[in-house]
Amino acid sequence: MVKADAYGHGAARCALALQDEADGFAVACLEEALALREAGIHKPVLLLEGFFDADELALIVRHGLWTVVHAPWQLEALERTPLPAPLDVWLKLDSGMHRVGFDAIAYRDAWQRLRALPHVGRIVKMSHFARADELDCARTDEQLANFAAAAGGLPGEVSVCNSPALLGWPRARGQWARPGLMLYGISPFAGAHDVAAQLRPVMTLESKVIAVRELPAGEPVGYGARFVTGAPTRIGVVAMGYADGYPQFAVNGTPVAIDGRPGRLTGRVSMDMLTIDLTDHPQAGVGSAVELWGNQVPAAQVVAHSQTSAYRLICGVKRVPLQYVD
């Protein structure tokens, strides 16, 4: 999964790094797919939401893309649009998430109609889990049963596994898997998981201290006086804010790393700056490195302090120069 600019990591660079490992890539829309082709990615690229208009089919075939078909109108568009080359299709079943996909009654008919088209090549049977990250929830088993009932017996490869299904539901397997969040080294589970604990983050978000304030006890810091010094305190101002993607509502005490040592956020996050406590870091000052999340500060810890999710955290990074280390 390299949709949403590879979850904020840079789709082209991530795909180039992974193209010897991955059998293909998946994106949300045609624009994301064409950007990969322009970057020199030649592996299969799947449009997870399919085409939004029948006029896109010509481009899809021209660039050798694959498309999901999840709605009757898409099926009808394929039936009335002759194509110059076979198009590989992933036919999506709504097995219980109720977002997109054919229902169980319509699914087999849709497969038969696609198979009858001379310009349709491979048909991959797919679905998507709504609650695979809840390991004690029966919904994933229910969806698997629904998928087997609707798609069982139809020829073709299968793709049902997202990240939590790959890590936590060994019964859910197929010829194609769709790792997303786990690909970037972040657990899709809220709680501890032995296999997910072995993941290592791909992204490190860091900045530097740009100013230091020496404050006596009883002084407010930042907007709204959310943090008030309880003793003489050294405050470091960091060039990072919610306009860069750091969570606006991170609370006092959200962990950071200051020159490689544990530290904490103090005060409300501003658009372009945030403040940290340097009192126990006497050697730190202007120019000190501050890790907001990465190897020293797991993203899950920031999420737990920030009224957000890991998905939103990493997808929200912007206005930050990306530096890649091979």
Buried (B, 14 or more C-beta within 10 A) or exposed (E): BBBBBBBBBBBBBBBBBBBEEBEBBBBBBBEBBBBBBEEEBEBBBBBBBBBEEBEBBEBBBEBBBBBBBBBEEBBEBBBEBEBEEEBBBBBBBBBBBEEBBBEBEBBBEBBEBBBEBEBBEEBBBBBBBBBBBBBEEEBBEBBBEBBEEBBEEBEBEBBBBBBBBBBBBEEBEBEBBBBBBBBBBBBBBBEEBEEBEEBEBBBBBBBBBBEBBEBEEEBEBBEEEBBBBEEEBBBBBBBBBBBBBBBBEBBBEBBBBBBEEEBBBBBBBBEEBBBBBBBEBEEBBEEBBBBBBBEBBBBBEBBBBBEBBBBBBBBBBEEBEEEEEE
